[in-house]
Amino acid sequence: MFTGTPTAVYVLNDTHSLSFDMRRTKTETEEHIEAYAKISVNNLPVDSLLCYEHYNNADTLSYYEQLYYISIPLLKVCTVRITYDEDSAEADSINEFSVDLKSDCFKKCVGKAANS
C-alpha cells in the first residue's frame, strides 16, 4: 500500500517533477519498506523506480537494504544494495539511472558506474 502522499516533490522543469512514495509491510518477524522515485509529467505519474528498500527477517537473520543518491541538477539516481550478516556487510548491485525528460522515463546507464 502506498502512502498516497508524496514524501517530497522536486520540480525538474516546467512539466516534469520527481516525487517519492513509500510502501511498508510488517509482521511479527518480518519488515519490508520500499520507496519509489516517480517521474510525473503535468502532475501525472509516468514512470517509477525502486530507489530505497529495507528488508529484515528475524526468523532467517537476513537483512539487506538498497540505498540511493539523487542528483537533481544532473538528473541521476544511483543505487547500491548492502547485504548484512552476523559478521560482515557486502555492497553489490551498484546501478546508475538517468531521468530522461524526452522519453519521460528512468534509463539505466551503462559504463563505469553501472552494475559492478
N, C-alpha and C positions, 0 to 999 in steps of 0.2 A: 504494500500500500504506500503510495507516495503521500508526502505531507500535503500536497495540493498548493502550497505557497512556496515560491522560490525562496531560498535562504539568502541569495544575493543576486543582483541583476547588474550586468556590465554592458553599457552601450558601446557597440563596436563601430557603428556608423549610423547614417540616417534611418536605415531599415533593419539592421541586424543587431541582435543582442545575445548575450550569453547569460544563462541562469543555471541554477542548481536545484535539483530535487533529491530528497533522501527517502530511503526505504529502510525499515528496521523490523526484524523478526527476532523474537526472544522466547526461549523455553527455559526449563529448569537447568538444562546443561549446555545449551547452545545459544550463541548470539551472532547475528549476521546483520551488518549495516552496509548499505550501498549508497553512494552519492553519484548522481549522473550530471554531467555538464550538458546543457541543452542549447542548441542554436535556435533562435527564433527569427523569423522574417515577418515584419509588420505584426509583431506580437503573437504569431502562430508558430508553435514548435515544429521544426522540420527535421532535426537530427539530434541524436543523443549519444553520449559516450560515457561508459563506466570509468570514472576517474578515481574514486576512493572506494575501498572495500575493506571491511574488518570482519574476520570470522574467527570465532573461538568456540571450541568444543571441549568441555571439561571431561567428558567420557573418554575421548581418544587423546587427550592432551595435545590437540592440534590447534595451532594459532597462526594466522597469516594476515597480512594487510597489504593493500595496494595504496601507495601514497602518490600524490600528484603535485606538479608545479605548473602554474599557468602564467604565461606572459601575455598580457593583453596587447601591449604595443607590437609584439612580434606575431601575435595570433597563433601561439603554440601551446600545446598541452603535452607535458612529459609525465610518464607514469613509471613506477618501479614496484615490483612485488617483493615483499620481505616475508620469509617463512621462518618461524621461530620453533625451536625445540628446547629440550631441557638444558642443552649445553651450548647452543650457538644460535646465530641468526644468519640467514643467507639471502642475499639480494639477487634477483634474477628478473627476467621478463621486462627489460627496460624498453620502453616504447616512446616514440615522439609522434605527435599528430599535429597537423596544421588545421586551422579553421579556414576553409576555403569559402570565401564570400561570393565567388562567382557561381559555384555549384551548390552553395548552401549546405555544406556537409563537412564533417571531420574527415581528413585524409591522412592515412598512416604514411609517415616519412620513411624513406629507405636511405640507408647510408650509415654514417658513423654513430649516430645516436639511436639507431633502430636496433631492435632485438639483439641482446647480447647472448 
